[in-house]
Amino acid sequence: MKTQLRFKEGQDYPEQQNGLSKAFFHNPKYRDMSVNARYLYMIFTLRMTESQNKGWIDDDGNMYIIYSDEDLMKECTANLVQ
């Protein structure tokens, strides 16, 4: 069973500062992770700041993001490595 990362309200996440975890550069587990996958992770973690500011938090204290498929596709098409 895969563990799902949850962002909790009130906790500090260093990757929210620049959107990209240092583990992607230092942990061999992520060595083969594509640039595009890292970019998508960055998009979503930066959105967590917006989630905190707008109060997008479920009953269990998990923050969530609101990002339409259309907006995500525009972002990806414009910035992902082809």
DABELCOR-V964524 format. One line per field, one symbol per residue. psi: psi as a letter, one per 40 degrees, with the letter a starting at -180 (. if undefined). burial: 1 if it has 16 or more other C-alpha atoms within 10 Angstrom, else 0. A space follows every 10 residues. Layout:
psi->???
burial->???
This chain:
psi->hhhhhhhihe ihhdeedeeh hdddddhdde dehidddddd dddddddddd dddefghade ehiiihhidd ddddddddei h.
burial->0000001110 0000110011 1000000000 0000000111 1111111110 1100011000 0011100000 0000000000 00
